[in-house]
Amino acid sequence: MNWPNKLTTLRLFVAPFFFLSFIYCGKWGKLISLLIAGIIELSDLFDGLMARRYKQITDFGKIFDPFADSLARFTYFITFLTAGLMPGWMVLIIFYRDSITSVLRLVASLRGSVVAARISGKIKAEVQAIGVLLILIMINIKDFFNMTYPFDLNKVIYYIFLTITLITFYSAIDYTVGNFHHIKKIKK
């Protein structure tokens, strides 16, 4: 269990606390959720950098890193859905995209292949992380400073989620089209 794998495992364990603090702990819980999201996103950044730099890429990391990312980010979106901040159809698109890529990875691995990371997946991950952190920052500023924004905060949150959803949808199409050869092989 090297440091990159420990960071990946950390994401698996702290993700549920994001939900619990945001939904059940009032304005302080939202601040804690922002800190948890920051930890999750920084651990995602650093585990990859450390694994590549110190040549500590492992089978565990190859499997659990994308799983931990999906689980943590899906926790964000279930939390926002539960809080009434995000429409269900957007959460479904994000869930379906992650499910599609998981199935593609599984099918490829059964055939002795690997589904290579695609630029659309990296962009999707960055947009999701930045969008979630931005929303959490705006909510916390409003709650702690009783700030009234010169814009409708709910509309801004909606458009951030819409942007996340559209980029995620594009990534789903890109992964499916780019890896369709794995799906074709299932018939054989």
Short mmCIF file of the C-alpha atoms (twelve columns), coordinates in Angstrom:
data_MODEL
# 
_entry.id   MODEL 
# 
loop_
_atom_site.group_PDB 
_atom_site.id 
_atom_site.type_symbol 
_atom_site.label_atom_id 
_atom_site.label_alt_id 
_atom_site.label_comp_id 
_atom_site.label_asym_id 
_atom_site.label_seq_id 
_atom_site.Cartn_x 
_atom_site.Cartn_y 
_atom_site.Cartn_z 
_atom_site.pdbx_PDB_model_num 
ATOM 1   C CA . MET A 1   0.000   0.000   0.000   1 
ATOM 2   C CA . ASN A 2   2.062   2.931   -1.313  1 
ATOM 3   C CA . TRP A 3   1.187   6.624   -0.829  1 
ATOM 4   C CA . PRO A 4   -0.789  7.032   -4.078  1 
ATOM 5   C CA . ASN A 5   -2.939  4.026   -3.110  1 
ATOM 6   C CA . LYS A 6   -3.429  5.410   0.404   1 
ATOM 7   C CA . LEU A 7   -4.701  8.665   -1.090  1 
ATOM 8   C CA . THR A 8   -7.075  6.733   -3.347  1 
ATOM 9   C CA . THR A 9   -8.360  4.774   -0.342  1 
ATOM 10  C CA . LEU A 10  -8.801  8.028   1.599   1 
ATOM 11  C CA . ARG A 11  -11.300 9.214   -1.038  1 
ATOM 12  C CA . LEU A 12  -13.340 6.042   -0.590  1 
ATOM 13  C CA . PHE A 13  -13.642 6.599   3.152   1 
ATOM 14  C CA . VAL A 14  -14.258 10.353  3.330   1 
ATOM 15  C CA . ALA A 15  -16.842 10.607  0.522   1 
ATOM 16  C CA . PRO A 16  -19.834 9.560   2.687   1 
ATOM 17  C CA . PHE A 17  -18.967 12.289  5.195   1 
ATOM 18  C CA . PHE A 18  -19.503 14.855  2.441   1 
ATOM 19  C CA . PHE A 19  -23.146 13.776  2.208   1 
ATOM 20  C CA . LEU A 20  -23.686 13.545  5.963   1 
ATOM 21  C CA . SER A 21  -22.188 16.935  6.754   1 
ATOM 22  C CA . PHE A 22  -23.894 18.792  3.882   1 
ATOM 23  C CA . ILE A 23  -27.363 17.368  4.512   1 
ATOM 24  C CA . TYR A 24  -27.474 17.046  8.291   1 
ATOM 25  C CA . CYS A 25  -25.126 19.616  9.836   1 
ATOM 26  C CA . GLY A 26  -26.434 23.039  8.774   1 
ATOM 27  C CA . LYS A 27  -24.159 25.832  7.643   1 
ATOM 28  C CA . TRP A 28  -21.124 24.403  9.483   1 
ATOM 29  C CA . GLY A 29  -21.760 21.125  7.686   1 
ATOM 30  C CA . LYS A 30  -21.606 22.903  4.358   1 
ATOM 31  C CA . LEU A 31  -18.232 24.343  5.339   1 
ATOM 32  C CA . ILE A 32  -17.059 20.859  6.372   1 
ATOM 33  C CA . SER A 33  -18.329 19.549  3.020   1 
ATOM 34  C CA . LEU A 34  -16.233 22.159  1.223   1 
ATOM 35  C CA . LEU A 35  -13.170 21.002  3.174   1 
ATOM 36  C CA . ILE A 36  -13.951 17.346  2.422   1 
ATOM 37  C CA . ALA A 37  -14.378 18.104  -1.288  1 
ATOM 38  C CA . GLY A 38  -11.047 19.936  -1.209  1 
ATOM 39  C CA . ILE A 39  -9.384  16.901  0.389   1 
ATOM 40  C CA . ILE A 40  -10.981 14.577  -2.164  1 
ATOM 41  C CA . GLU A 41  -9.919  16.669  -5.141  1 
ATOM 42  C CA . LEU A 42  -6.385  17.294  -3.850  1 
ATOM 43  C CA . SER A 43  -5.916  13.594  -3.097  1 
ATOM 44  C CA . ASP A 44  -7.057  12.805  -6.642  1 
ATOM 45  C CA . LEU A 45  -4.518  15.264  -8.038  1 
ATOM 46  C CA . PHE A 46  -1.643  14.100  -5.863  1 
ATOM 47  C CA . ASP A 47  -2.163  10.339  -6.097  1 
ATOM 48  C CA . GLY A 48  -1.791  10.483  -9.872  1 
ATOM 49  C CA . LEU A 49  1.196   12.810  -9.761  1 
ATOM 50  C CA . MET A 50  2.958   10.686  -7.137  1 
ATOM 51  C CA . ALA A 51  2.227   7.395   -8.878  1 
ATOM 52  C CA . ARG A 52  3.692   8.630   -12.166 1 
ATOM 53  C CA . ARG A 53  6.609   10.561  -10.720 1 
ATOM 54  C CA . TYR A 54  7.793   7.809   -8.383  1 
ATOM 55  C CA . LYS A 55  6.796   4.963   -10.717 1 
ATOM 56  C CA . GLN A 56  4.342   3.566   -8.182  1 
ATOM 57  C CA . ILE A 57  1.579   2.661   -10.626 1 
ATOM 58  C CA . THR A 58  -0.111  -0.506  -9.369  1 
ATOM 59  C CA . ASP A 59  -2.990  -2.741  -10.414 1 
ATOM 60  C CA . PHE A 60  -4.805  -1.566  -7.283  1 
ATOM 61  C CA . GLY A 61  -4.422  2.044   -8.411  1 
ATOM 62  C CA . LYS A 62  -5.517  1.296   -11.962 1 
ATOM 63  C CA . ILE A 63  -8.743  -0.252  -10.665 1 
ATOM 64  C CA . PHE A 64  -9.535  1.764   -7.556  1 
ATOM 65  C CA . ASP A 65  -8.466  5.255   -8.647  1 
ATOM 66  C CA . PRO A 66  -11.261 5.657   -11.240 1 
ATOM 67  C CA . PHE A 67  -13.660 3.882   -8.870  1 
ATOM 68  C CA . ALA A 68  -12.797 6.246   -5.998  1 
ATOM 69  C CA . ASP A 69  -13.170 9.246   -8.323  1 
ATOM 70  C CA . SER A 70  -16.586 8.095   -9.513  1 
ATOM 71  C CA . LEU A 71  -17.785 7.231   -6.032  1 
ATOM 72  C CA . ALA A 72  -16.655 10.550  -4.545  1 
ATOM 73  C CA . ARG A 73  -18.066 12.673  -7.350  1 
ATOM 74  C CA . PHE A 74  -21.282 10.717  -7.522  1 
ATOM 75  C CA . THR A 75  -21.614 11.340  -3.778  1 
ATOM 76  C CA . TYR A 76  -21.442 15.066  -4.511  1 
ATOM 77  C CA . PHE A 77  -24.232 14.853  -7.051  1 
ATOM 78  C CA . ILE A 78  -26.494 12.624  -4.919  1 
ATOM 79  C CA . THR A 79  -25.982 15.140  -2.116  1 
ATOM 80  C CA . PHE A 80  -26.940 18.061  -4.340  1 
ATOM 81  C CA . LEU A 81  -29.952 16.120  -5.639  1 
ATOM 82  C CA . THR A 82  -31.060 15.367  -2.064  1 
ATOM 83  C CA . ALA A 83  -30.638 19.043  -1.129  1 
ATOM 84  C CA . GLY A 84  -32.822 20.083  -4.079  1 
ATOM 85  C CA . LEU A 85  -29.983 21.902  -5.843  1 
ATOM 86  C CA . MET A 86  -29.577 19.570  -8.831  1 
ATOM 87  C CA . PRO A 87  -32.216 18.010  -11.097 1 
ATOM 88  C CA . GLY A 88  -32.434 14.220  -11.191 1 
ATOM 89  C CA . TRP A 89  -32.000 13.972  -14.958 1 
ATOM 90  C CA . MET A 90  -28.541 15.525  -14.656 1 
ATOM 91  C CA . VAL A 91  -27.544 13.037  -11.954 1 
ATOM 92  C CA . LEU A 92  -28.748 10.190  -14.182 1 
ATOM 93  C CA . ILE A 93  -26.580 11.315  -17.091 1 
ATOM 94  C CA . ILE A 94  -23.541 11.471  -14.814 1 
ATOM 95  C CA . PHE A 95  -24.351 8.053   -13.348 1 
ATOM 96  C CA . TYR A 96  -24.901 6.499   -16.789 1 
ATOM 97  C CA . ARG A 97  -21.629 7.916   -18.087 1 
ATOM 98  C CA . ASP A 98  -19.666 6.441   -15.197 1 
ATOM 99  C CA . SER A 99  -21.492 3.127   -15.579 1 
ATOM 100 C CA . ILE A 100 -20.740 3.000   -19.306 1 
ATOM 101 C CA . THR A 101 -17.036 3.642   -18.785 1 
ATOM 102 C CA . SER A 102 -16.920 1.064   -15.967 1 
ATOM 103 C CA . VAL A 103 -18.471 -1.565  -18.226 1 
ATOM 104 C CA . LEU A 104 -16.078 -0.649  -21.037 1 
ATOM 105 C CA . ARG A 105 -13.127 -1.029  -18.663 1 
ATOM 106 C CA . LEU A 106 -14.429 -4.383  -17.446 1 
ATOM 107 C CA . VAL A 107 -15.027 -5.717  -20.954 1 
ATOM 108 C CA . ALA A 108 -11.606 -4.535  -22.082 1 
ATOM 109 C CA . SER A 109 -9.869  -6.098  -19.076 1 
ATOM 110 C CA . LEU A 110 -11.614 -9.426  -19.673 1 
ATOM 111 C CA . ARG A 111 -10.137 -9.341  -23.168 1 
ATOM 112 C CA . GLY A 112 -6.662  -8.453  -21.891 1 
ATOM 113 C CA . SER A 113 -6.976  -4.840  -23.038 1 
ATOM 114 C CA . VAL A 114 -7.099  -1.474  -21.342 1 
ATOM 115 C CA . VAL A 115 -9.462  1.413   -21.967 1 
ATOM 116 C CA . ALA A 116 -7.083  4.307   -22.356 1 
ATOM 117 C CA . ALA A 117 -7.882  7.586   -20.661 1 
ATOM 118 C CA . ARG A 118 -9.364  10.066  -23.072 1 
ATOM 119 C CA . ILE A 119 -8.988  13.819  -23.007 1 
ATOM 120 C CA . SER A 120 -12.769 14.174  -22.687 1 
ATOM 121 C CA . GLY A 121 -12.614 12.173  -19.441 1 
ATOM 122 C CA . LYS A 122 -9.899  14.388  -18.030 1 
ATOM 123 C CA . ILE A 123 -11.806 17.536  -18.993 1 
ATOM 124 C CA . LYS A 124 -14.980 16.065  -17.484 1 
ATOM 125 C CA . ALA A 125 -13.192 15.342  -14.202 1 
ATOM 126 C CA . GLU A 126 -11.704 18.843  -14.020 1 
ATOM 127 C CA . VAL A 127 -14.994 20.550  -14.846 1 
ATOM 128 C CA . GLN A 128 -16.829 18.455  -12.250 1 
ATOM 129 C CA . ALA A 129 -14.238 19.227  -9.564  1 
ATOM 130 C CA . ILE A 130 -14.067 22.948  -10.315 1 
ATOM 131 C CA . GLY A 131 -17.850 23.224  -10.631 1 
ATOM 132 C CA . VAL A 132 -18.521 21.470  -7.330  1 
ATOM 133 C CA . LEU A 133 -15.892 23.500  -5.470  1 
ATOM 134 C CA . LEU A 134 -17.205 26.750  -6.972  1 
ATOM 135 C CA . ILE A 135 -20.782 25.920  -5.927  1 
ATOM 136 C CA . LEU A 136 -19.646 25.023  -2.415  1 
ATOM 137 C CA . ILE A 137 -17.638 28.245  -2.115  1 
ATOM 138 C CA . MET A 138 -20.600 30.363  -3.253  1 
ATOM 139 C CA . ILE A 139 -22.972 28.585  -0.834  1 
ATOM 140 C CA . ASN A 140 -20.545 29.036  2.059   1 
ATOM 141 C CA . ILE A 141 -19.955 32.722  1.300   1 
ATOM 142 C CA . LYS A 142 -23.711 33.278  1.234   1 
ATOM 143 C CA . ASP A 143 -24.264 31.354  4.490   1 
ATOM 144 C CA . PHE A 144 -21.367 32.736  6.528   1 
ATOM 145 C CA . PHE A 145 -21.405 36.341  5.377   1 
ATOM 146 C CA . ASN A 146 -25.161 36.658  4.785   1 
ATOM 147 C CA . MET A 147 -24.179 37.816  1.354   1 
ATOM 148 C CA . THR A 148 -26.760 38.664  -1.240  1 
ATOM 149 C CA . TYR A 149 -25.361 38.081  -4.695  1 
ATOM 150 C CA . PRO A 150 -26.199 40.488  -7.534  1 
ATOM 151 C CA . PHE A 151 -27.461 37.445  -9.423  1 
ATOM 152 C CA . ASP A 152 -29.814 34.552  -8.771  1 
ATOM 153 C CA . LEU A 153 -27.544 32.030  -7.036  1 
ATOM 154 C CA . ASN A 154 -29.873 29.124  -7.815  1 
ATOM 155 C CA . LYS A 155 -29.745 29.931  -11.536 1 
ATOM 156 C CA . VAL A 156 -25.948 30.128  -11.484 1 
ATOM 157 C CA . ILE A 157 -25.786 26.782  -9.669  1 
ATOM 158 C CA . TYR A 158 -28.177 25.310  -12.241 1 
ATOM 159 C CA . TYR A 159 -26.022 26.505  -15.153 1 
ATOM 160 C CA . ILE A 160 -22.867 25.160  -13.532 1 
ATOM 161 C CA . PHE A 161 -24.576 21.791  -13.175 1 
ATOM 162 C CA . LEU A 162 -25.838 22.035  -16.759 1 
ATOM 163 C CA . THR A 163 -22.290 22.662  -17.987 1 
ATOM 164 C CA . ILE A 164 -21.021 19.699  -15.947 1 
ATOM 165 C CA . THR A 165 -23.803 17.503  -17.341 1 
ATOM 166 C CA . LEU A 166 -23.244 18.473  -20.989 1 
ATOM 167 C CA . ILE A 167 -19.501 17.864  -20.765 1 
ATOM 168 C CA . THR A 168 -20.145 14.562  -18.977 1 
ATOM 169 C CA . PHE A 169 -22.612 13.567  -21.715 1 
ATOM 170 C CA . TYR A 170 -20.057 14.392  -24.390 1 
ATOM 171 C CA . SER A 171 -17.472 12.314  -22.518 1 
ATOM 172 C CA . ALA A 172 -19.902 9.351   -22.453 1 
ATOM 173 C CA . ILE A 173 -20.302 9.547   -26.225 1 
ATOM 174 C CA . ASP A 174 -16.561 9.971   -26.749 1 
ATOM 175 C CA . TYR A 175 -15.701 6.945   -24.570 1 
ATOM 176 C CA . THR A 176 -18.378 4.797   -26.200 1 
ATOM 177 C CA . VAL A 177 -17.424 5.677   -29.778 1 
ATOM 178 C CA . GLY A 178 -13.692 5.530   -29.046 1 
ATOM 179 C CA . ASN A 179 -13.970 2.111   -27.415 1 
ATOM 180 C CA . PHE A 180 -16.788 0.546   -29.404 1 
ATOM 181 C CA . HIS A 181 -14.369 -2.079  -30.710 1 
ATOM 182 C CA . HIS A 182 -14.380 -3.599  -27.192 1 
ATOM 183 C CA . ILE A 183 -18.173 -3.863  -27.280 1 
ATOM 184 C CA . LYS A 184 -18.098 -5.510  -30.715 1 
ATOM 185 C CA . LYS A 185 -15.790 -8.200  -29.365 1 
ATOM 186 C CA . ILE A 186 -18.391 -9.291  -26.796 1 
ATOM 187 C CA . LYS A 187 -20.332 -11.082 -29.532 1 
ATOM 188 C CA . LYS A 188 -17.357 -13.281 -30.300 1 
# 
